[in-house]
Amino acid sequence: MEEARNDSVKERRGRLEIMVEVLSIARGGVGKTEIVYKANLNFKRVKRYLAYLEEKGLIENSRLGYKTTDKGEEFLRDYQKMSELLLI
């Protein structure tokens, strides 16, 4: 019974995984609503993540929407490398 209950519970994403997902979604430039739906977050949480990522220089907001910066792209590459190293 305990096993069945654990199988049905979704694994929660950590803050880092959410930030990686937001940066990945914003690579081509997107609006806040698109980030909300693609990252499966609500507007309140997206607002906090976007503010944090902007503060760190990983994402920028222009009249065209949010776009991952060069620094953000570098972060995504480094994250991918670390993920590959740790999962092997």
C-alpha positions as CSV (number, residue, x, y, z in Angstrom):
1,M,0.0,0.0,0.0
2,E,2.8,2.4,0.9
3,E,4.6,1.7,-2.4
4,A,1.5,2.5,-4.5
5,R,1.1,5.8,-2.7
6,N,4.8,6.8,-3.3
7,D,4.5,5.9,-7.0
8,S,1.6,8.3,-7.5
9,V,3.3,11.3,-5.9
10,K,5.1,13.5,-8.4
11,E,8.8,14.3,-7.7
12,R,9.1,18.0,-6.8
13,R,11.5,20.2,-8.7
14,G,14.0,22.1,-6.8
15,R,14.7,25.8,-7.3
16,L,17.7,25.1,-9.5
17,E,15.7,22.9,-11.8
18,I,13.0,25.5,-12.1
19,M,15.5,28.2,-12.9
20,V,17.1,26.0,-15.6
21,E,13.7,25.4,-17.0
22,V,12.8,29.1,-17.1
23,L,16.1,30.0,-18.7
24,S,15.7,27.2,-21.3
25,I,12.2,28.4,-22.2
26,A,13.4,32.0,-22.5
27,R,16.2,31.2,-25.0
28,G,14.3,32.6,-28.0
29,G,12.5,35.4,-26.1
30,V,9.1,34.8,-24.6
31,G,6.4,36.5,-22.6
32,K,5.7,35.9,-19.0
33,T,2.5,33.9,-19.8
34,E,4.4,31.5,-21.9
35,I,6.9,30.9,-19.1
36,V,4.0,30.3,-16.7
37,Y,2.4,27.6,-18.9
38,K,5.6,25.9,-20.2
39,A,7.2,25.8,-16.7
40,N,4.0,24.8,-15.0
41,L,4.2,27.6,-12.5
42,N,1.8,30.3,-11.3
43,F,2.3,34.0,-12.0
44,K,3.4,34.8,-8.4
45,R,6.2,32.2,-8.5
46,V,7.3,33.2,-12.0
47,K,7.5,36.8,-10.9
48,R,9.9,35.9,-8.1
49,Y,12.1,33.6,-10.3
50,L,12.3,36.2,-13.1
51,A,13.3,39.0,-10.6
52,Y,16.0,36.7,-9.2
53,L,17.3,35.7,-12.6
54,E,17.3,39.3,-13.8
55,E,19.2,40.4,-10.6
56,K,21.9,37.8,-11.4
57,G,22.1,38.9,-15.0
58,L,20.9,35.5,-16.4
59,I,17.7,36.8,-18.1
60,E,16.7,40.2,-19.4
61,N,13.3,41.8,-19.9
62,S,12.7,44.0,-23.0
63,R,9.6,45.2,-24.8
64,L,9.7,41.9,-26.7
65,G,9.6,39.8,-23.5
66,Y,12.1,37.8,-21.5
67,K,15.3,36.5,-23.1
68,T,18.2,34.4,-21.7
69,T,21.4,36.5,-21.6
70,D,24.8,35.3,-22.7
71,K,25.6,34.8,-19.1
72,G,22.4,32.7,-18.8
73,E,23.4,30.6,-21.8
74,E,26.8,30.0,-20.2
75,F,25.0,28.9,-17.0
76,L,22.9,26.5,-18.9
77,R,25.9,24.9,-20.6
78,D,27.7,24.6,-17.3
79,Y,24.6,23.1,-15.7
80,Q,24.3,20.5,-18.5
81,K,28.0,19.6,-18.1
82,M,27.6,19.1,-14.3
83,S,24.4,17.1,-14.8
84,E,26.2,14.8,-17.2
85,L,29.1,14.3,-14.8
86,L,26.9,13.6,-11.8
87,L,24.5,11.2,-13.5
88,I,27.1,8.9,-14.9
